[in-house]
Each structure stands twice: as C-alpha cells, then as structure tokens.
Amino acid sequence: MAHQTMFGLGENAYPVLASPKAVFTIKGKEQPLTLSHPISKQAWTSQVMPVLSSLESIGYHYPEEEDI
C-alpha cells in the first residue's frame, strides 16, 4: 500500500489520482461530451442515450488539476 503513487510525487506523479471523467466522442460534434464518473442515471438517460448511435469512442481521463 502506498500513500501516493510510487512513480513520483506532486507534479511528477503518474498516474494522476483523480476522479475519472468519461469522454464520449460523437460523430459530427466538435467538442466531446464529458461527464463525471460514475455517470448518474439522469445524465445517462438525458445526455448519453440520445447519442449512442453516433458514438465514435468512449474514454476516460484523469484531470491533473484535480489530483488528490
């Protein structure tokens, strides 16, 4: 067990220890749809379900500025 990642501390830490953001890339849309993880049922129903047929990719990123 480690308090912080063993690959470095502070700005040198990898991977960033932050809550993930789900990033949905949608065909024909310039900006991806980014939602905090876990995605609420309401956000899934109102924002993700309508664009499921247009999804190009789903990924996760860990914002460095939110490192814990």
A tleap script that builds the chain and sets N, CA, C and O, in Angstrom:
source leaprc.protein.ff14SB
mol = sequence {
  NMET ALA HIE GLN THR MET PHE GLY LEU GLY
  GLU ASN ALA TYR PRO VAL LEU ALA SER PRO
  LYS ALA VAL PHE THR ILE LYS GLY LYS GLU
  GLN PRO LEU THR LEU SER HIE PRO ILE SER
  LYS GLN ALA TRP THR SER GLN VAL MET PRO
  VAL LEU SER SER LEU GLU SER ILE GLY TYR
  HIE TYR PRO GLU GLU GLU ASP CILE
}
set mol.1.N position { 0.842 -1.167 0.000 }
set mol.1.CA position { 0.000 0.000 0.000 }
set mol.1.C position { 0.892 1.237 0.000 }
set mol.1.O position { 1.932 1.263 0.658 }
set mol.2.N position { 0.487 2.239 -0.726 }
set mol.2.CA position { 1.271 3.468 -0.818 }
set mol.2.C position { 0.361 4.668 -0.614 }
set mol.2.O position { -0.793 4.660 -1.044 }
set mol.3.N position { 0.881 5.697 0.042 }
set mol.3.CA position { 0.117 6.921 0.255 }
set mol.3.C position { -0.098 7.652 -1.078 }
set mol.3.O position { -1.199 8.125 -1.360 }
set mol.4.N position { 0.941 7.738 -1.878 }
set mol.4.CA position { 0.895 8.370 -3.198 }
set mol.4.C position { 1.531 7.369 -4.156 }
set mol.4.O position { 2.240 6.460 -3.725 }
set mol.5.N position { 1.290 7.527 -5.405 }
set mol.5.CA position { 1.853 6.598 -6.376 }
set mol.5.C position { 3.361 6.463 -6.210 }
set mol.5.O position { 4.038 7.434 -5.873 }
set mol.6.N position { 3.880 5.294 -6.439 }
set mol.6.CA position { 5.320 5.071 -6.267 }
set mol.6.C position { 6.134 5.596 -7.445 }
set mol.6.O position { 7.361 5.494 -7.419 }
set mol.7.N position { 5.508 6.146 -8.465 }
set mol.7.CA position { 6.211 6.642 -9.646 }
set mol.7.C position { 6.604 8.107 -9.537 }
set mol.7.O position { 7.127 8.673 -10.497 }
set mol.8.N position { 6.367 8.725 -8.404 }
set mol.8.CA position { 6.744 10.119 -8.216 }
set mol.8.C position { 5.769 10.817 -7.301 }
set mol.8.O position { 4.753 10.243 -6.910 }
set mol.9.N position { 6.071 12.051 -6.959 }
set mol.9.CA position { 5.213 12.827 -6.076 }
set mol.9.C position { 4.894 14.164 -6.713 }
set mol.9.O position { 5.638 14.646 -7.566 }
set mol.10.N position { 3.782 14.765 -6.298 }
set mol.10.CA position { 3.407 16.078 -6.801 }
set mol.10.C position { 3.197 16.076 -8.294 }
set mol.10.O position { 2.481 15.225 -8.822 }
set mol.11.N position { 3.820 17.031 -8.990 }
set mol.11.CA position { 3.651 17.140 -10.441 }
set mol.11.C position { 4.284 15.980 -11.192 }
set mol.11.O position { 3.994 15.780 -12.371 }
set mol.12.N position { 5.147 15.209 -10.530 }
set mol.12.CA position { 5.799 14.069 -11.173 }
set mol.12.C position { 5.008 12.776 -11.004 }
set mol.12.O position { 5.420 11.731 -11.508 }
set mol.13.N position { 3.884 12.832 -10.308 }
set mol.13.CA position { 3.104 11.634 -10.030 }
set mol.13.C position { 2.459 11.097 -11.303 }
set mol.13.O position { 1.953 11.860 -12.126 }
set mol.14.N position { 2.485 9.800 -11.450 }
set mol.14.CA position { 1.810 9.160 -12.569 }
set mol.14.C position { 1.336 7.796 -12.100 }
set mol.14.O position { 2.152 7.070 -11.532 }
set mol.15.N position { 0.130 7.397 -12.282 }
set mol.15.CA position { -0.924 8.189 -12.895 }
set mol.15.C position { -1.487 9.210 -11.910 }
set mol.15.O position { -1.265 9.113 -10.703 }
set mol.16.N position { -2.200 10.164 -12.428 }
set mol.16.CA position { -2.849 11.175 -11.606 }
set mol.16.C position { -3.930 10.490 -10.782 }
set mol.16.O position { -4.698 9.683 -11.306 }
set mol.17.N position { -3.989 10.809 -9.504 }
set mol.17.CA position { -5.012 10.235 -8.632 }
set mol.17.C position { -6.172 11.216 -8.555 }
set mol.17.O position { -6.221 12.059 -7.659 }
set mol.18.N position { -7.094 11.105 -9.483 }
set mol.18.CA position { -8.261 11.993 -9.552 }
set mol.18.C position { -9.469 11.172 -9.977 }
set mol.18.O position { -9.328 10.097 -10.561 }
set mol.19.N position { -10.643 11.682 -9.682 }
set mol.19.CA position { -11.859 11.010 -10.141 }
set mol.19.C position { -11.898 11.067 -11.660 }
set mol.19.O position { -11.665 12.125 -12.245 }
set mol.20.N position { -12.194 9.928 -12.311 }
set mol.20.CA position { -12.179 9.911 -13.767 }
set mol.20.C position { -13.331 10.703 -14.382 }
set mol.20.O position { -14.395 10.855 -13.783 }
set mol.21.N position { -13.089 11.198 -15.585 }
set mol.21.CA position { -14.106 11.865 -16.396 }
set mol.21.C position { -14.329 10.984 -17.627 }
set mol.21.O position { -13.380 10.627 -18.324 }
set mol.22.N position { -15.577 10.644 -17.883 }
set mol.22.CA position { -15.914 9.865 -19.073 }
set mol.22.C position { -16.030 10.828 -20.252 }
set mol.22.O position { -16.727 11.839 -20.171 }
set mol.23.N position { -15.340 10.504 -21.351 }
set mol.23.CA position { -15.327 11.362 -22.529 }
set mol.23.C position { -15.938 10.589 -23.694 }
set mol.23.O position { -15.403 9.567 -24.122 }
set mol.24.N position { -17.057 11.085 -24.197 }
set mol.24.CA position { -17.774 10.462 -25.306 }
set mol.24.C position { -17.533 11.292 -26.559 }
set mol.24.O position { -17.947 12.450 -26.622 }
set mol.25.N position { -16.867 10.714 -27.559 }
set mol.25.CA position { -16.646 11.399 -28.823 }
set mol.25.C position { -17.800 11.033 -29.753 }
set mol.25.O position { -18.059 9.857 -30.011 }
set mol.26.N position { -18.478 12.046 -30.244 }
set mol.26.CA position { -19.701 11.851 -31.026 }
set mol.26.C position { -19.479 12.361 -32.440 }
set mol.26.O position { -18.972 13.466 -32.635 }
set mol.27.N position { -19.862 11.549 -33.436 }
set mol.27.CA position { -19.724 11.942 -34.843 }
set mol.27.C position { -20.428 13.258 -35.105 }
set mol.27.O position { -21.565 13.462 -34.678 }
set mol.28.N position { -19.741 14.157 -35.815 }
set mol.28.CA position { -20.336 15.420 -36.199 }
set mol.28.C position { -20.379 16.472 -35.106 }
set mol.28.O position { -20.861 17.580 -35.338 }
set mol.29.N position { -19.888 16.151 -33.925 }
set mol.29.CA position { -19.880 17.120 -32.835 }
set mol.29.C position { -18.436 17.529 -32.558 }
set mol.29.O position { -17.567 16.678 -32.368 }
set mol.30.N position { -18.189 18.831 -32.537 }
set mol.30.CA position { -16.830 19.339 -32.397 }
set mol.30.C position { -16.227 19.036 -31.029 }
set mol.30.O position { -15.074 18.614 -30.937 }
set mol.31.N position { -16.988 19.247 -29.982 }
set mol.31.CA position { -16.499 19.003 -28.620 }
set mol.31.C position { -17.043 17.672 -28.104 }
set mol.31.O position { -18.219 17.369 -28.306 }
set mol.32.N position { -16.204 16.872 -27.439 }
set mol.32.CA position { -16.728 15.633 -26.854 }
set mol.32.C position { -17.628 15.927 -25.659 }
set mol.32.O position { -17.536 16.995 -25.054 }
set mol.33.N position { -18.477 14.998 -25.329 }
set mol.33.CA position { -19.330 15.079 -24.153 }
set mol.33.C position { -18.527 14.520 -22.987 }
set mol.33.O position { -18.107 13.364 -23.031 }
set mol.34.N position { -18.304 15.317 -21.942 }
set mol.34.CA position { -17.512 14.890 -20.791 }
set mol.34.C position { -18.388 14.894 -19.552 }
set mol.34.O position { -19.008 15.903 -19.218 }
set mol.35.N position { -18.435 13.748 -18.870 }
set mol.35.CA position { -19.255 13.604 -17.670 }
set mol.35.C position { -18.420 13.012 -16.541 }
set mol.35.O position { -17.536 12.188 -16.775 }
set mol.36.N position { -18.710 13.441 -15.309 }
set mol.36.CA position { -18.031 12.877 -14.142 }
set mol.36.C position { -18.444 11.425 -13.973 }
set mol.36.O position { -19.579 11.047 -14.262 }
set mol.37.N position { -17.511 10.626 -13.504 }
set mol.37.CA position { -17.752 9.204 -13.294 }
set mol.37.C position { -17.908 8.963 -11.810 }
set mol.37.O position { -17.106 9.523 -11.062 }
set mol.38.N position { -18.840 8.201 -11.308 }
set mol.38.CA position { -19.812 7.450 -12.086 }
set mol.38.C position { -20.892 8.359 -12.668 }
set mol.38.O position { -21.264 9.373 -12.077 }
set mol.39.N position { -21.373 7.973 -13.821 }
set mol.39.CA position { -22.390 8.768 -14.523 }
set mol.39.C position { -23.742 8.492 -13.881 }
set mol.39.O position { -24.136 7.339 -13.710 }
set mol.40.N position { -24.437 9.545 -13.534 }
set mol.40.CA position { -25.754 9.377 -12.906 }
set mol.40.C position { -26.744 8.807 -13.921 }
set mol.40.O position { -26.559 8.934 -15.132 }
set mol.41.N position { -27.784 8.184 -13.408 }
set mol.41.CA position { -28.822 7.625 -14.278 }
set mol.41.C position { -29.474 8.735 -15.102 }
set mol.41.O position { -29.777 8.542 -16.280 }
set mol.42.N position { -29.689 9.898 -14.482 }
set mol.42.CA position { -30.310 11.023 -15.184 }
set mol.42.C position { -29.423 11.518 -16.327 }
set mol.42.O position { -29.920 11.775 -17.423 }
set mol.43.N position { -28.106 11.655 -16.082 }
set mol.43.CA position { -27.186 12.097 -17.141 }
set mol.43.C position { -27.118 11.060 -18.251 }
set mol.43.O position { -27.075 11.420 -19.428 }
set mol.44.N position { -27.108 9.777 -17.898 }
set mol.44.CA position { -27.064 8.719 -18.912 }
set mol.44.C position { -28.306 8.790 -19.801 }
set mol.44.O position { -28.212 8.726 -21.027 }
set mol.45.N position { -29.472 8.923 -19.163 }
set mol.45.CA position { -30.735 8.944 -19.906 }
set mol.45.C position { -30.879 10.188 -20.775 }
set mol.45.O position { -31.324 10.100 -21.920 }
set mol.46.N position { -30.502 11.351 -20.235 }
set mol.46.CA position { -30.751 12.596 -20.966 }
set mol.46.C position { -29.619 13.002 -21.919 }
set mol.46.O position { -29.880 13.683 -22.911 }
set mol.47.N position { -28.364 12.599 -21.644 }
set mol.47.CA position { -27.243 13.058 -22.461 }
set mol.47.C position { -26.568 11.972 -23.278 }
set mol.47.O position { -26.096 12.242 -24.382 }
set mol.48.N position { -26.510 10.751 -22.765 }
set mol.48.CA position { -25.790 9.689 -23.474 }
set mol.48.C position { -26.716 8.876 -24.377 }
set mol.48.O position { -26.398 8.653 -25.545 }
set mol.49.N position { -27.844 8.438 -23.855 }
set mol.49.CA position { -28.757 7.601 -24.649 }
set mol.49.C position { -29.122 8.217 -25.999 }
set mol.49.O position { -29.146 7.495 -26.996 }
set mol.50.N position { -29.413 9.538 -26.076 }
set mol.50.CA position { -29.795 10.109 -27.365 }
set mol.50.C position { -28.685 10.071 -28.423 }
set mol.50.O position { -28.979 10.177 -29.613 }
set mol.51.N position { -27.429 9.924 -28.020 }
set mol.51.CA position { -26.328 9.951 -28.994 }
set mol.51.C position { -25.610 8.605 -29.137 }
set mol.51.O position { -24.575 8.531 -29.799 }
set mol.52.N position { -26.142 7.545 -28.529 }
set mol.52.CA position { -25.469 6.244 -28.581 }
set mol.52.C position { -25.182 5.769 -30.001 }
set mol.52.O position { -24.124 5.193 -30.253 }
set mol.53.N position { -26.090 5.998 -30.916 }
set mol.53.CA position { -25.881 5.519 -32.288 }
set mol.53.C position { -24.816 6.340 -33.027 }
set mol.53.O position { -24.353 5.924 -34.089 }
set mol.54.N position { -24.424 7.488 -32.488 }
set mol.54.CA position { -23.426 8.350 -33.127 }
set mol.54.C position { -22.065 8.326 -32.433 }
set mol.54.O position { -21.178 9.100 -32.794 }
set mol.55.N position { -21.890 7.457 -31.450 }
set mol.55.CA position { -20.626 7.425 -30.711 }
set mol.55.C position { -19.476 6.914 -31.565 }
set mol.55.O position { -19.611 5.911 -32.267 }
set mol.56.N position { -18.347 7.605 -31.502 }
set mol.56.CA position { -17.119 7.140 -32.147 }
set mol.56.C position { -16.220 6.439 -31.135 }
set mol.56.O position { -15.592 5.428 -31.451 }
set mol.57.N position { -16.158 6.978 -29.916 }
set mol.57.CA position { -15.324 6.360 -28.893 }
set mol.57.C position { -15.758 6.818 -27.510 }
set mol.57.O position { -16.411 7.849 -27.345 }
set mol.58.N position { -15.372 6.013 -26.517 }
set mol.58.CA position { -15.570 6.351 -25.115 }
set mol.58.C position { -14.229 6.170 -24.435 }
set mol.58.O position { -13.572 5.141 -24.600 }
set mol.59.N position { -13.826 7.166 -23.675 }
set mol.59.CA position { -12.559 7.072 -22.960 }
set mol.59.C position { -12.678 7.733 -21.604 }
set mol.59.O position { -13.706 8.322 -21.270 }
set mol.60.N position { -11.633 7.631 -20.843 }
set mol.60.CA position { -11.607 8.239 -19.517 }
set mol.60.C position { -10.330 9.038 -19.380 }
set mol.60.O position { -9.276 8.606 -19.846 }
set mol.61.N position { -10.407 10.200 -18.747 }
set mol.61.CA position { -9.196 10.927 -18.427 }
set mol.61.C position { -9.270 11.391 -16.983 }
set mol.61.O position { -10.346 11.517 -16.398 }
set mol.62.N position { -8.099 11.640 -16.431 }
set mol.62.CA position { -7.946 11.996 -15.032 }
set mol.62.C position { -7.312 13.381 -14.977 }
set mol.62.O position { -6.099 13.506 -15.140 }
set mol.63.N position { -8.113 14.428 -14.750 }
set mol.63.CA position { -7.602 15.795 -14.816 }
set mol.63.C position { -6.486 16.045 -13.788 }
set mol.63.O position { -6.665 15.846 -12.587 }
set mol.64.N position { -5.347 16.480 -14.297 }
set mol.64.CA position { -4.198 16.748 -13.457 }
set mol.64.C position { -4.510 17.793 -12.392 }
set mol.64.O position { -4.026 17.692 -11.265 }
set mol.65.N position { -5.319 18.801 -12.743 }
set mol.65.CA position { -5.647 19.859 -11.787 }
set mol.65.C position { -6.535 19.366 -10.651 }
set mol.65.O position { -6.713 20.076 -9.662 }
set mol.66.N position { -7.105 18.143 -10.775 }
set mol.66.CA position { -7.935 17.576 -9.726 }
set mol.66.C position { -7.225 16.445 -8.974 }
set mol.66.O position { -7.868 15.659 -8.278 }
set mol.67.N position { -5.902 16.369 -9.117 }
set mol.67.CA position { -5.100 15.336 -8.441 }
set mol.67.C position { -5.306 15.413 -6.943 }
set mol.67.O position { -5.240 16.493 -6.355 }
set mol.68.N position { -5.556 14.263 -6.320 }
set mol.68.CA position { -5.735 14.235 -4.880 }
set mol.68.C position { -4.479 13.692 -4.223 }
set mol.68.O position { -4.420 13.585 -2.998 }
savepdb mol mol.pdb
quit
